[in-house]
Amino acid sequence: MRRGGNLIPMAQGLPESEFVGIDLSASQIADGQAMVDAVELKNIRLNHLDILDVDAGFGQFDYIIAHGGYSWVPSQVQDKILEVCRQNLAPNGVAYVSYNTYPGWHLHGAIRDMMLYHTRQVAEPAEQIAQARELLDFLAESVLTKSNAYAGFLHSYVNYVKERFLPDGDDAYLFHNELAEVNEPVYFYQFAERAAGHGLRYLAEAQFQTMLAGNLPDKVSVSLRQMAKNTIALEQYMDFLRNRMFRQTLLCHQEVQLKSKLTPERLAKFYVASSALPKNPEIDIHSTSVDKFYAPNGDTLATDHPVTKAAMLYLTEVWPQAVAFNTLLLAAYSRLNGSGDSTPDFASPGFANDMQILGAGLLNAYSYNEDIVELHVHAPRFVREISERPVASPVARFQAKRNTRITNLRHELIQLEGLSHYLLSYLDGSWSRAALLKVLQNLLIEGTIEVEQDGKPLKAPADIKRALPEMLEAALRSLADAALLVG
Ligand SMILES: C[S@@+](CC[C@H](N)C(=O)[O-])C[C@H]1O[C@@H](n2cnc3c(N)ncnc32)[C@H](O)[C@@H]1O
């Protein structure tokens, strides 16, 4: 548990659930506790505890999360993580364990070895990180043959480290993840065997889309299915193909009977969200010609089914909120019928058919890529309307005072800049829009905070007074759209 950065926002988002976090590091627990106290959360406990001391009496949990730990602890602690996942997991519970995998870590591990060699005399972490980064840049720039596979790998690794591990200059990631004393990657099949030895069954990968061979080209998918005799082998071959280096694996009790067939009926228990937009905003939802909805990354959902078109338009309007599948179906029906009160005939074959087609379309899109359709097990509690005295997520307000990286109510890390960032810490419900305008105006005129307009700093008092009302509304809108407002 790293300062509770994952667990605390979850506890805020799910007030009826109870959360317990443990860490061997007293400072991680103290940092997390400071946030829990500031946010006044009552449904979370953080314990300064060695996982080796967790016994059956610690309690039973519906979910156990061990993220970013397994590969960095000695073998005895790895076994204990799996033992806890068995011993403290409720009968139908799900455990999440993330870990580094081969074959990806073979190449990755070579760079780690080089960085460890280069910094072997350095004791101070900040200096070790600085020297490791210097070595990376040196290697990428100086590799002797520029166009071979090794040079390509070095370049992509340097970019990977820059993008993935140093957001906001957080060098601690490089230190914890790449330079840690213990780092023991495994092949997926080895992890699955070890989990089975602890009475645990492979349930799924948290990044569900990577499990589906159907997402690979047809020829590859057919060959893989012939080669692999079971799910574990199939996943292992896919790791070979992708040179996978990290997994986020879900485990359950060995005794659980899994129904692995995906059917549209399963969607009835889920909430759906989508930001995909139709190419043509004026689309005729009644027509049975094919229309396409585009996700921000360019992937598409194509459909000729009027109910699916109406449902997708509804999702676009309420984005980023997630809607219960049945509510979505009814919303699509009422949009097609042109009124809010026309109740469909639930027993009719037509209704059952529409439910199947909508469910299958959404499930297909989700199985391909979460950028088109998201599935959730609950609807996060945030508001899209901006009230007269807006209230932002307490966790986000706490984070905004220290950092520009904030966790929203959709449990995403987002980067806030400029006015939205300054504004966030004021949104405790005690400030009216007029009062917010006044305080921000004063801060800007005094020069305590700075914002830009059209790429230029906004400095002159007259310009500030003129531009600020609109900027404030835009900033509030961006916070609402980013799922940060709760009232
Ligand atoms: C690499 S950090 C990852 C933490 C976090 N899940 C994240 O993603 O940022 C691993 C954490 O495991 C803790 N840890 C290591 N050994 C432990 C043990 N035996 N019992 C409990 N926590 C342990 C460390 O103190 C550290 O905070």
The ligand as a MOL file (V3000), in Angstrom:
LIG
                    3D

  0  0  0     0  0            999 V3000
M  V30 BEGIN CTAB
M  V30 COUNTS 27 29 0 0 0
M  V30 BEGIN ATOM
M  V30 1 C 6.4880 -1.1870 -4.5080 0
M  V30 2 S 5.4080 -0.7330 -3.2060 0 CHG=1
M  V30 3 C 3.9340 -0.7710 -4.1030 0
M  V30 4 C 2.8500 -0.2340 -3.3680 0
M  V30 5 C 1.5590 0.1760 -4.0000 0
M  V30 6 N 0.6690 -0.9620 -4.0770 0
M  V30 7 C 1.6350 0.9360 -5.2720 0
M  V30 8 O 1.1940 0.4410 -6.2790 0
M  V30 9 O 2.1180 2.0510 -5.3010 0 CHG=-1
M  V30 10 C 5.3800 -2.1630 -2.1780 0
M  V30 11 C 4.9300 -1.8980 -0.7620 0
M  V30 12 O 4.9400 -3.1490 -0.0670 0
M  V30 13 C 5.3870 -2.9310 1.2560 0
M  V30 14 N 5.9060 -4.1880 1.8040 0
M  V30 15 C 7.0600 -4.8280 1.4950 0
M  V30 16 N 7.1900 -5.9520 2.2190 0
M  V30 17 C 6.0910 -6.0490 3.0070 0
M  V30 18 C 5.6480 -6.9830 3.9790 0
M  V30 19 N 6.3760 -8.0350 4.2950 0
M  V30 20 N 4.4640 -6.7510 4.5910 0
M  V30 21 C 3.7280 -5.6660 4.2830 0
M  V30 22 N 4.0910 -4.7420 3.3660 0
M  V30 23 C 5.2560 -4.9240 2.7340 0
M  V30 24 C 6.4490 -1.8410 1.0890 0
M  V30 25 O 6.6450 -1.1430 2.2950 0
M  V30 26 C 5.8380 -0.9520 -0.0180 0
M  V30 27 O 5.0960 0.1090 0.5140 0
M  V30 END ATOM
M  V30 BEGIN BOND
M  V30 1 1 1 2
M  V30 2 1 2 3
M  V30 3 1 2 10
M  V30 4 1 3 4
M  V30 5 1 4 5
M  V30 6 1 5 6
M  V30 7 1 5 7
M  V30 8 2 7 8
M  V30 9 1 7 9
M  V30 10 1 10 11
M  V30 11 1 11 12
M  V30 12 1 11 26
M  V30 13 1 12 13
M  V30 14 1 13 14
M  V30 15 1 13 24
M  V30 16 1 14 15
M  V30 17 1 14 23
M  V30 18 2 15 16
M  V30 19 1 16 17
M  V30 20 1 17 18
M  V30 21 2 17 23
M  V30 22 1 18 19
M  V30 23 2 18 20
M  V30 24 1 20 21
M  V30 25 2 21 22
M  V30 26 1 22 23
M  V30 27 1 24 25
M  V30 28 1 24 26
M  V30 29 1 26 27
M  V30 END BOND
M  V30 END CTAB
M  END
